[in-house]
Amino acid sequence: MRGQGMTGDNADGAPQSGIDVVLVTGLSGAGRGTAAKVLEDLGWYVADNLPRS
């Protein structure tokens, strides 16, 4: 998801990879599940409870 005016290049002029990643963190009950549902509704792929390794 890119906003208007974004050129697709980083500040150093290198092209971006084309993959946007969002990490949502927080304590239990802080709204992570709600945030995940909203992101899914917006078309993002959501992976919850990933293993640490």
C-alpha positions in Angstrom: 0.0 0.0 0.0 1.6 3.2 -1.1 0.4 6.8 -0.7 0.2 9.4 -3.4 3.6 10.9 -4.3 5.6 7.8 -3.6 8.1 7.2 -6.4 9.0 3.6 -5.6 12.6 4.4 -4.7 14.3 4.6 -1.3 15.9 7.7 -0.1 19.3 6.5 -1.4 17.8 6.0 -4.9 17.6 2.2 -4.8 14.4 0.6 -6.0 12.1 -0.9 -3.4 11.5 -4.6 -3.2 7.7 -4.3 -3.8 6.8 -6.1 -0.6 5.2 -4.2 2.2 5.4 -5.7 5.7 3.5 -4.6 8.8 4.3 -6.0 12.2 1.6 -5.6 14.9 2.7 -6.3 18.4 1.3 -5.8 21.8 0.2 -7.4 25.0 -2.7 -9.7 25.4 -6.0 -7.7 25.2 -4.3 -4.8 23.4 -6.3 -5.2 20.2 -3.9 -7.3 18.0 -6.8 -9.5 16.9 -8.9 -6.5 16.0 -6.0 -5.0 14.1 -5.5 -8.3 12.2 -9.1 -8.4 11.2 -9.0 -4.8 9.9 -5.8 -5.5 7.9 -7.4 -8.6 6.4 -10.5 -6.6 5.4 -8.1 -4.1 3.7 -6.6 -7.0 1.7 -3.5 -7.7 3.6 -2.3 -11.3 4.3 -2.2 -11.9 8.1 -0.2 -14.6 9.9 -1.0 -14.8 13.6 1.0 -16.7 16.2 4.2 -17.3 14.2 6.8 -19.5 15.8 9.9 -17.7 17.2 12.4 -19.8 15.3 
